[in-house]
Every structure is written in structure tokens, then in C-alpha cells.
Amino acid sequence: MHIRGISRDLLDLLLSIGKEQHPHEFAGVLREEEGVIRELNLLPGTTSNEHSARLFLDMMPLDTHIAGSAHSHPNGVMIPSDADLSFFPRVGGRFHCIVGFPYEAGDWRFFSADGTPVDLEVVE
């Protein structure tokens, strides 16, 4: 699957959820449709606190359209932590989004599973 971008609506939703959950983290699974990341799946059993969010991976959908993950960093540091680098490959997909405080328009980044920054177009 070739992914060319993320929808503006989904990106706005991720930033809004980050702001709403602050100072706790949130985490979810990203899904693509026709080459655009358009959906966020919040898995049952997910827990979060001020330092982490944990997905219950047994609740992952069996889906060939999983694009990666999204989660927040309430501290505003939008660089994958060691825990993130362990988490990304377990979720699967090639695109992992971090949104950070203060959750404004530019407070997001995408990374590959190994932590390399990835540029994605925002699709209206």
C-alpha cells in the first residue's frame, strides 16, 4: 500500500484528543483508505497516565489497512522515546504520529518504526 498523506480532519482530531487528554497521553491505531490515513481506532483496554499510554494489542483489528499508530507526548517533546521505538514495530504499519503539547497546528510529527522522521502531506 502506498500512503501519500493524512487527512486534515484526522490530524485535527489527533491534536484535539491530545489537548482533551492532557496531561495524560493517548494512543491509537491509524488506518488508511485509498492511500490516505483517515481513521483512528481506539482499542478497548487502553490505559494511560501522565507518562505513558498502553494499548491492549490483543484488541487490534485484523486489517490490512493498518498504517501505524498515533499517540501524544504531553511534555511537548516530539521525538520517539525508547518505549516508542519498542512499541512502533509491535503495532505494525510504517507511519507513527506523535502529537505534542500545546497541540496546535504544527505540533505533530511522523516517524517510521525505527524512529526516522517521515514527511507526510496533509490532504484536505
C-alpha positions as YAML, in Angstrom:
chain: A
units: angstrom
residues:
- id: 1
  name: MET
  ca: [0.00, 0.00, 0.00]
- id: 2
  name: HIS
  ca: [1.29, 3.43, -0.93]
- id: 3
  name: ILE
  ca: [0.39, 6.09, 1.62]
- id: 4
  name: ARG
  ca: [0.65, 9.65, 0.36]
- id: 5
  name: GLY
  ca: [-0.75, 11.60, 3.32]
- id: 6
  name: ILE
  ca: [-3.02, 12.12, 6.30]
- id: 7
  name: SER
  ca: [-6.42, 13.79, 6.16]
- id: 8
  name: ARG
  ca: [-6.69, 17.27, 7.68]
- id: 9
  name: ASP
  ca: [-9.77, 16.13, 9.63]
- id: 10
  name: LEU
  ca: [-7.90, 13.24, 11.26]
- id: 11
  name: LEU
  ca: [-4.88, 15.38, 12.07]
- id: 12
  name: ASP
  ca: [-7.16, 17.96, 13.70]
- id: 13
  name: LEU
  ca: [-8.83, 15.14, 15.66]
- id: 14
  name: LEU
  ca: [-5.46, 13.81, 16.92]
- id: 15
  name: LEU
  ca: [-4.48, 17.28, 18.14]
- id: 16
  name: SER
  ca: [-7.90, 17.72, 19.77]
- id: 17
  name: ILE
  ca: [-7.69, 14.38, 21.58]
- id: 18
  name: GLY
  ca: [-4.18, 15.23, 22.79]
- id: 19
  name: LYS
  ca: [-5.43, 18.52, 24.20]
- id: 20
  name: GLU
  ca: [-8.51, 16.89, 25.76]
- id: 21
  name: GLN
  ca: [-6.50, 14.10, 27.43]
- id: 22
  name: HIS
  ca: [-3.68, 16.38, 28.64]
- id: 23
  name: PRO
  ca: [-1.78, 15.87, 30.93]
- id: 24
  name: HIS
  ca: [-2.35, 12.17, 30.18]
- id: 25
  name: GLU
  ca: [-1.15, 10.50, 27.00]
- id: 26
  name: PHE
  ca: [-3.46, 8.86, 24.50]
- id: 27
  name: ALA
  ca: [-2.70, 6.15, 21.94]
- id: 28
  name: GLY
  ca: [-4.49, 4.60, 18.99]
- id: 29
  name: VAL
  ca: [-4.06, 2.81, 15.70]
- id: 30
  name: LEU
  ca: [-4.10, 4.62, 12.35]
- id: 31
  name: ARG
  ca: [-5.90, 3.21, 9.31]
- id: 32
  name: GLU
  ca: [-5.59, 4.23, 5.67]
- id: 33
  name: GLU
  ca: [-8.11, 4.30, 2.83]
- id: 34
  name: GLU
  ca: [-7.00, 4.73, -0.77]
- id: 35
  name: GLY
  ca: [-3.53, 5.92, 0.23]
- id: 36
  name: VAL
  ca: [-4.63, 8.48, 2.83]
- id: 37
  name: ILE
  ca: [-4.58, 7.94, 6.60]
- id: 38
  name: ARG
  ca: [-8.18, 8.76, 7.54]
- id: 39
  name: GLU
  ca: [-9.16, 6.82, 10.66]
- id: 40
  name: LEU
  ca: [-8.12, 6.38, 14.27]
- id: 41
  name: ASN
  ca: [-9.03, 3.18, 16.11]
- id: 42
  name: LEU
  ca: [-9.09, 3.49, 19.90]
- id: 43
  name: LEU
  ca: [-8.65, -0.02, 21.22]
- id: 44
  name: PRO
  ca: [-10.64, -1.40, 24.17]
- id: 45
  name: GLY
  ca: [-8.47, -1.88, 27.25]
- id: 46
  name: THR
  ca: [-6.16, 1.07, 26.51]
- id: 47
  name: THR
  ca: [-4.80, 2.70, 29.65]
- id: 48
  name: SER
  ca: [-2.94, 5.96, 30.08]
- id: 49
  name: ASN
  ca: [-1.36, 8.26, 32.60]
- id: 50
  name: GLU
  ca: [0.94, 11.27, 32.59]
- id: 51
  name: HIS
  ca: [3.92, 9.18, 31.44]
- id: 52
  name: SER
  ca: [2.57, 6.58, 29.04]
- id: 53
  name: ALA
  ca: [-0.32, 5.03, 27.19]
- id: 54
  name: ARG
  ca: [-0.63, 1.29, 26.71]
- id: 55
  name: LEU
  ca: [-2.66, -0.39, 24.01]
- id: 56
  name: PHE
  ca: [-4.09, -3.83, 24.61]
- id: 57
  name: LEU
  ca: [-2.66, -5.24, 21.37]
- id: 58
  name: ASP
  ca: [-4.87, -8.33, 21.56]
- id: 59
  name: MET
  ca: [-7.70, -5.96, 20.60]
- id: 60
  name: MET
  ca: [-6.01, -4.88, 17.34]
- id: 61
  name: PRO
  ca: [-8.28, -5.30, 14.34]
- id: 62
  name: LEU
  ca: [-7.28, -7.87, 11.75]
- id: 63
  name: ASP
  ca: [-6.90, -5.36, 8.96]
- id: 64
  name: THR
  ca: [-4.56, -4.98, 6.02]
- id: 65
  name: HIS
  ca: [-5.10, -1.21, 6.07]
- id: 66
  name: ILE
  ca: [-3.31, -0.50, 9.38]
- id: 67
  name: ALA
  ca: [-0.94, 2.39, 8.64]
- id: 68
  name: GLY
  ca: [0.69, 2.75, 12.07]
- id: 69
  name: SER
  ca: [-0.05, 4.45, 15.37]
- id: 70
  name: ALA
  ca: [-0.73, 7.81, 16.94]
- id: 71
  name: HIS
  ca: [-0.05, 8.96, 20.46]
- id: 72
  name: SER
  ca: [0.62, 12.12, 22.42]
- id: 73
  name: HIS
  ca: [3.60, 13.48, 24.30]
- id: 74
  name: PRO
  ca: [2.21, 15.84, 26.95]
- id: 75
  name: ASN
  ca: [5.74, 17.14, 27.61]
- id: 76
  name: GLY
  ca: [5.82, 18.58, 24.07]
- id: 77
  name: VAL
  ca: [8.91, 16.62, 23.00]
- id: 78
  name: MET
  ca: [8.01, 15.17, 19.62]
- id: 79
  name: ILE
  ca: [10.85, 12.68, 19.35]
- id: 80
  name: PRO
  ca: [10.26, 8.94, 19.83]
- id: 81
  name: SER
  ca: [11.32, 7.62, 23.23]
- id: 82
  name: ASP
  ca: [12.94, 4.21, 23.68]
- id: 83
  name: ALA
  ca: [9.50, 2.91, 24.69]
- id: 84
  name: ASP
  ca: [8.05, 4.31, 21.45]
- id: 85
  name: LEU
  ca: [10.74, 2.59, 19.38]
- id: 86
  name: SER
  ca: [9.80, -0.70, 21.04]
- id: 87
  name: PHE
  ca: [6.07, -0.03, 20.56]
- id: 88
  name: PHE
  ca: [6.03, 1.04, 16.88]
- id: 89
  name: PRO
  ca: [7.01, -2.35, 15.37]
- id: 90
  name: ARG
  ca: [4.51, -4.20, 17.58]
- id: 91
  name: VAL
  ca: [1.63, -2.11, 16.23]
- id: 92
  name: GLY
  ca: [2.78, -2.52, 12.66]
- id: 93
  name: GLY
  ca: [2.47, -0.11, 9.81]
- id: 94
  name: ARG
  ca: [5.04, 2.35, 8.54]
- id: 95
  name: PHE
  ca: [3.75, 5.66, 9.89]
- id: 96
  name: HIS
  ca: [3.70, 6.59, 13.58]
- id: 97
  name: CYS
  ca: [2.43, 10.02, 14.62]
- id: 98
  name: ILE
  ca: [3.36, 11.90, 17.77]
- id: 99
  name: VAL
  ca: [1.33, 14.97, 18.71]
- id: 100
  name: GLY
  ca: [2.69, 17.20, 21.45]
- id: 101
  name: PHE
  ca: [1.73, 19.96, 23.84]
- id: 102
  name: PRO
  ca: [0.33, 22.56, 23.24]
- id: 103
  name: TYR
  ca: [-1.40, 20.61, 20.43]
- id: 104
  name: GLU
  ca: [-1.52, 23.47, 17.93]
- id: 105
  name: ALA
  ca: [-1.45, 23.17, 14.11]
- id: 106
  name: GLY
  ca: [2.27, 22.37, 13.82]
- id: 107
  name: ASP
  ca: [2.66, 20.21, 16.92]
- id: 108
  name: TRP
  ca: [2.85, 16.82, 15.21]
- id: 109
  name: ARG
  ca: [5.49, 14.62, 13.57]
- id: 110
  name: PHE
  ca: [5.53, 11.27, 11.76]
- id: 111
  name: PHE
  ca: [8.22, 8.63, 12.19]
- id: 112
  name: SER
  ca: [9.00, 5.23, 10.71]
- id: 113
  name: ALA
  ca: [9.13, 2.21, 13.01]
- id: 114
  name: ASP
  ca: [12.86, 2.77, 13.55]
- id: 115
  name: GLY
  ca: [12.35, 6.41, 14.58]
- id: 116
  name: THR
  ca: [13.38, 8.07, 11.31]
- id: 117
  name: PRO
  ca: [11.36, 11.24, 10.64]
- id: 118
  name: VAL
  ca: [8.90, 10.87, 7.76]
- id: 119
  name: ASP
  ca: [7.24, 13.66, 5.79]
- id: 120
  name: LEU
  ca: [3.55, 13.17, 5.00]
- id: 121
  name: GLU
  ca: [1.31, 15.52, 3.07]
- id: 122
  name: VAL
  ca: [-1.78, 16.88, 4.79]
- id: 123
  name: VAL
  ca: [-4.72, 16.14, 2.48]
- id: 124
  name: GLU
  ca: [-7.82, 18.34, 2.61]
...
